[in-house]
Amino acid sequence: MLTPARLRQLGVCLALGVLAAVVTGPGGDSVHPFRALRRSVIDPRIGIFIGLAVGLWALLIAAARLRPLLAEVTAAARARRRREPAGPSRPRSGRRMPPSA
């Protein structure tokens, strides 16, 4: 399950979480330029960003696992639609078409 590609994907998601914490964190000044960076990373709210990053990673894994199942369901629905006889033709607006002469 945890292939090198998945671990790399997790690393990217975590890096994006830390980056989001730094960008939305407190501002710095010219005297202590890295103080804001340290306060952003040490702040307890970074847990929220790390949690969101892990959630995004889990969503990416779930989407990859569900993709074949969704493709199978979509193919079955398309095949079923092709087999059904066509009903009376109606425009997309829902109004009835005038009778043909």
Contacts in CASP RR format, 6 or more apart in sequence:
PFRMAT RR
TARGET T0000
AUTHOR 0000-0000-0000
METHOD contacts of the structure
MODEL  1
MLTPARLRQLGVCLALGVLAAVVTGPGGDSVHPFRALRRSVIDPRIGIFI
GLAVGLWALLIAAARLRPLLAEVTAAARARRRREPAGPSRPRSGRRMPPS
A
6 61 0 8 1.000
9 57 0 8 1.000
9 60 0 8 1.000
10 54 0 8 1.000
10 57 0 8 1.000
13 53 0 8 1.000
13 54 0 8 1.000
13 55 0 8 1.000
13 56 0 8 1.000
13 57 0 8 1.000
13 60 0 8 1.000
14 50 0 8 1.000
14 53 0 8 1.000
14 54 0 8 1.000
16 53 0 8 1.000
16 56 0 8 1.000
17 49 0 8 1.000
17 50 0 8 1.000
17 52 0 8 1.000
17 53 0 8 1.000
18 41 0 8 1.000
18 46 0 8 1.000
18 49 0 8 1.000
18 50 0 8 1.000
20 49 0 8 1.000
20 52 0 8 1.000
21 40 0 8 1.000
21 41 0 8 1.000
21 43 0 8 1.000
21 45 0 8 1.000
21 46 0 8 1.000
21 49 0 8 1.000
22 37 0 8 1.000
22 40 0 8 1.000
22 41 0 8 1.000
24 40 0 8 1.000
25 36 0 8 1.000
25 39 0 8 1.000
25 40 0 8 1.000
25 43 0 8 1.000
26 36 0 8 1.000
26 39 0 8 1.000
26 40 0 8 1.000
27 36 0 8 1.000
28 35 0 8 1.000
28 36 0 8 1.000
29 35 0 8 1.000
29 36 0 8 1.000
40 46 0 8 1.000
89 97 0 8 1.000
90 96 0 8 1.000
90 97 0 8 1.000
91 97 0 8 1.000
END
